Amino acid sequence: MNGNVLFEIKDLQKKFGSLTVFDGLSETICKGDVVVIIGPSGGGKSTFIRCLNLLEQPTAGKIYFEGEDITAKGFDVNRHRQKVGMVFQQFNLFNNLTVLENITISLTKVKKQSEEESKEKALKLLKRVGLENKANAYHPSQLSGGQKQRIAIVRALAMEPDVLLFDEPTSALDPEMVGEVLQVISDLARDGITMVVVTHEMGFARKVGTRVLFMDGGQIAEQGTPEEIFEHPQNARTKEFLSKVINVI
């Protein structure tokens, strides 16, 4: 493991009624990691990542973030979410706000930054993803899916989180728009931003991840470097999955 531990997950369990999504998950995520989670649908990937941001409350087990038990009773969830940014499948932008306002609203209301400071930061980040010319556009009709997702990434980045979580960030996009979003995430990885990414994009996982987790049936069936997972998988279920989605086995 490299660097300092950000997340330490111990014996995590999540149930929805009588359905057990996972039981006994333990994992460590360190500063500078780009952890990519792959696996079949229904394997618990999205539920796991949502637990890290407390969008789902674990049924049992512990999650420590920067040494603090975030599953403890009375824990300040809003403070945690300022440090742990999240980008969703659906872009979750406010339709009645401009692109710029979608980014600055959290800076002014949560971080209490001035309008001028917030606008300056937002424009700088929009330029970074090639969308500074869309600052005054309104969300639904004036933007493509890929543009909306890049803006959602900028909105998360603007809060300067310690880690970014991505829950299948390209699954709602038309195929021709996937590349532009994956390029932005790849650039962030090169900049050393800590990320946990649930994705079905195997080429991206192989190229960008520092570590790949294969989840199936609510378990981390196998993990390792991209080379280990994609070129030398050990688990029979990993081999079966990869043989169906990529020609590496």
C-alpha positions as CSV (number, residue, x, y, z in Angstrom):
1,M,0.0,0.0,0.0
2,N,1.2,3.5,-0.8
3,G,1.0,6.6,1.3
4,N,-1.4,7.2,4.2
5,V,-4.5,5.2,4.7
6,L,-7.7,7.2,3.8
7,F,-10.3,4.5,4.1
8,E,-10.2,1.4,6.3
9,I,-13.2,-0.8,5.9
10,K,-13.7,-3.6,8.4
11,D,-16.2,-6.5,8.2
12,L,-18.8,-4.3,6.3
13,Q,-22.3,-5.7,5.9
14,K,-25.2,-4.2,4.0
15,K,-28.7,-5.6,3.9
16,F,-31.9,-4.4,2.2
17,G,-34.6,-6.2,4.2
18,S,-33.9,-9.9,3.8
19,L,-31.4,-9.3,0.9
20,T,-27.8,-9.4,1.9
21,V,-25.7,-7.4,-0.6
22,F,-22.4,-8.1,1.1
23,D,-21.3,-9.4,4.4
24,G,-17.8,-9.2,5.9
25,L,-16.1,-6.8,3.3
26,S,-12.7,-5.5,4.5
27,E,-10.5,-3.2,2.4
28,T,-8.0,-0.4,2.7
29,I,-7.7,2.6,0.4
30,C,-4.7,4.8,0.6
31,K,-3.9,8.4,-0.4
32,G,-2.9,8.4,-4.1
33,D,-4.6,5.2,-5.0
34,V,-6.8,4.9,-8.1
35,V,-8.9,1.9,-7.1
36,V,-11.0,0.6,-9.9
37,I,-13.9,-1.8,-9.1
38,I,-15.1,-4.1,-11.8
39,G,-17.5,-7.1,-11.9
40,P,-21.0,-8.2,-13.0
41,S,-24.1,-6.1,-12.3
42,G,-25.6,-6.9,-9.0
43,G,-22.3,-7.8,-7.4
44,G,-22.5,-5.0,-4.8
45,K,-20.1,-2.5,-6.4
46,S,-22.3,0.6,-6.3
47,T,-23.7,-0.2,-2.9
48,F,-20.2,-0.5,-1.6
49,I,-19.0,2.8,-3.0
50,R,-22.2,4.5,-1.7
51,C,-21.4,3.3,1.8
52,L,-18.1,5.1,1.6
53,N,-20.0,8.4,1.3
54,L,-22.7,7.3,3.7
55,L,-25.4,7.5,1.0
56,E,-26.1,4.0,2.2
57,Q,-25.8,3.3,5.9
58,P,-23.9,0.0,6.6
59,T,-26.0,-2.6,8.4
60,A,-22.9,-3.7,10.4
61,G,-19.1,-3.3,10.4
62,K,-17.0,-0.2,10.5
63,I,-15.6,2.4,8.0
64,Y,-12.8,4.6,9.2
65,F,-11.9,7.7,7.1
66,E,-8.6,9.4,8.0
67,G,-8.7,7.5,11.3
68,E,-12.3,8.6,12.2
69,D,-15.2,6.1,12.6
70,I,-17.7,7.5,10.1
71,T,-20.2,4.8,11.1
72,A,-20.3,6.0,14.7
73,K,-23.6,7.3,16.0
74,G,-23.9,11.1,15.7
75,F,-21.2,11.3,13.1
76,D,-21.3,14.6,11.0
77,V,-22.2,13.2,7.6
78,N,-22.2,16.7,5.9
79,R,-18.6,17.3,7.1
80,H,-17.6,13.9,5.7
81,R,-19.1,14.7,2.3
82,Q,-17.0,17.9,2.0
83,K,-14.0,15.6,2.0
84,V,-15.4,12.8,-0.1
85,G,-16.7,13.9,-3.5
86,M,-19.0,11.8,-5.5
87,V,-19.9,11.6,-9.2
88,F,-23.0,9.6,-10.1
89,Q,-24.3,7.8,-13.2
90,Q,-26.9,10.5,-13.6
91,F,-25.4,14.0,-13.5
92,N,-27.7,15.5,-10.8
93,L,-27.2,19.0,-12.1
94,F,-29.8,21.7,-11.2
95,N,-31.9,22.4,-14.2
96,N,-32.7,26.0,-13.1
97,L,-29.1,27.0,-12.7
98,T,-26.4,27.9,-15.2
99,V,-23.3,25.7,-15.4
100,L,-21.3,28.2,-13.3
101,E,-24.0,28.4,-10.7
102,N,-24.2,24.6,-10.4
103,I,-20.5,24.7,-9.5
104,T,-20.4,27.8,-7.2
105,I,-23.5,27.0,-5.1
106,S,-21.7,24.6,-2.8
107,L,-18.7,26.8,-2.6
108,T,-20.7,29.8,-1.4
109,K,-23.2,28.0,0.8
110,V,-21.1,25.2,2.3
111,K,-17.6,26.5,2.2
112,K,-18.7,30.1,2.7
113,Q,-16.4,31.4,-0.1
114,S,-17.2,34.7,-1.7
115,E,-19.0,34.9,-5.0
116,E,-15.9,36.3,-6.7
117,E,-13.6,33.6,-5.3
118,S,-16.1,30.8,-6.2
119,K,-16.6,32.1,-9.7
120,E,-12.8,32.3,-10.3
121,K,-12.3,28.7,-9.1
122,A,-15.2,27.4,-11.2
123,L,-14.0,29.1,-14.4
124,K,-10.5,27.7,-13.8
125,L,-11.8,24.2,-13.5
126,L,-14.2,24.5,-16.4
127,K,-11.2,25.6,-18.5
128,R,-9.3,22.5,-17.3
129,V,-12.0,20.3,-18.8
130,G,-12.5,22.4,-22.0
131,L,-15.9,23.8,-21.0
132,E,-15.2,27.4,-20.1
133,N,-17.4,28.6,-23.0
134,K,-20.4,26.8,-21.4
135,A,-20.2,28.7,-18.1
136,N,-23.5,30.6,-18.7
137,A,-25.4,27.7,-20.4
138,Y,-28.4,26.2,-18.6
139,H,-28.4,22.4,-18.0
140,P,-30.7,20.3,-20.0
141,S,-31.1,21.5,-23.5
142,Q,-27.8,23.2,-24.1
143,L,-25.4,20.5,-23.1
144,S,-24.5,16.9,-24.2
145,G,-24.4,14.0,-21.8
146,G,-20.6,14.1,-21.9
147,Q,-20.5,17.8,-21.1
148,K,-23.0,17.4,-18.2
149,Q,-20.8,14.6,-16.7
150,R,-17.6,16.7,-17.1
151,I,-19.4,19.5,-15.3
152,A,-20.5,17.1,-12.5
153,I,-16.8,16.2,-12.1
154,V,-15.8,19.9,-11.9
155,R,-18.5,20.4,-9.3
156,A,-17.1,17.6,-7.1
157,L,-13.5,18.9,-7.7
158,A,-14.3,22.4,-6.7
159,M,-14.9,21.3,-3.1
160,E,-11.2,20.1,-3.0
161,P,-12.1,16.7,-1.6
162,D,-9.5,14.3,-0.3
163,V,-10.9,11.5,-2.5
164,L,-13.3,11.3,-5.4
165,L,-15.8,8.4,-5.8
166,F,-17.2,7.6,-9.2
167,D,-20.3,5.3,-9.6
168,E,-20.2,4.1,-13.2
169,P,-19.7,7.7,-14.5
170,T,-20.1,6.7,-18.2
171,S,-23.0,4.3,-18.0
172,A,-25.6,6.9,-18.9
173,L,-23.6,8.3,-21.9
174,D,-23.9,7.6,-25.6
175,P,-20.8,5.6,-26.7
176,E,-19.2,8.5,-28.6
177,M,-19.2,10.6,-25.4
178,V,-17.6,8.1,-23.1
179,G,-14.1,8.9,-24.2
180,E,-14.2,12.6,-23.3
181,V,-15.3,11.8,-19.7
182,L,-12.7,9.0,-19.2
183,Q,-10.0,11.3,-20.5
184,V,-10.9,13.8,-17.7
185,I,-10.8,11.1,-15.1
186,S,-7.4,9.8,-16.5
187,D,-6.0,13.4,-16.3
188,L,-7.1,13.5,-12.6
189,A,-5.4,10.2,-11.9
190,R,-2.1,11.5,-13.5
191,D,-2.4,14.6,-11.2
192,G,-2.3,12.2,-8.2
193,I,-6.0,12.6,-7.0
194,T,-7.2,9.7,-4.9
195,M,-10.1,8.0,-6.6
196,V,-12.4,5.0,-6.3
197,V,-14.1,4.2,-9.6
198,V,-16.9,1.7,-10.3
199,T,-16.8,1.1,-14.1
200,H,-17.6,-1.3,-16.9
201,E,-14.9,0.2,-19.1
202,M,-12.2,-2.5,-19.0
203,G,-9.6,-0.6,-21.1
204,F,-9.9,2.4,-18.7
205,A,-9.5,0.2,-15.7
206,R,-6.5,-1.5,-17.1
207,K,-4.8,1.8,-18.1
208,V,-5.6,4.1,-15.2
209,G,-6.1,2.0,-12.1
210,T,-3.3,1.4,-9.6
211,R,-5.3,-1.4,-8.1
212,V,-8.3,-3.4,-9.5
213,L,-10.9,-5.0,-7.3
214,F,-13.1,-7.7,-8.9
215,M,-16.4,-7.9,-7.0
216,D,-18.9,-10.7,-7.5
217,G,-21.8,-11.9,-5.2
218,G,-21.0,-9.3,-2.6
219,Q,-17.4,-10.4,-2.2
220,I,-14.1,-9.0,-3.4
221,A,-13.2,-12.2,-5.2
222,E,-9.8,-11.0,-6.4
223,Q,-7.7,-7.9,-6.4
224,G,-4.3,-6.8,-7.7
225,T,-2.5,-4.5,-10.1
226,P,-4.1,-4.1,-13.5
227,E,-1.5,-6.4,-14.9
228,E,-2.2,-9.1,-12.4
229,I,-6.0,-9.0,-12.8
230,F,-6.2,-8.6,-16.6
231,E,-3.2,-10.7,-17.7
232,H,-2.9,-13.3,-14.9
233,P,-6.2,-13.6,-13.1
234,Q,-6.2,-16.4,-10.5
235,N,-9.8,-16.7,-9.5
236,A,-12.0,-18.8,-11.8
237,R,-14.9,-16.3,-11.6
238,T,-12.6,-13.4,-12.6
239,K,-11.4,-15.4,-15.6
240,E,-15.0,-16.2,-16.6
241,F,-16.0,-12.6,-16.3
242,L,-13.1,-11.2,-18.2
243,S,-13.5,-13.8,-21.0
244,K,-16.9,-12.4,-21.6
245,V,-16.0,-8.7,-21.6
246,I,-12.5,-8.5,-23.0
247,N,-10.3,-10.7,-25.1
248,V,-7.5,-11.3,-22.6
249,I,-8.0,-14.9,-21.4
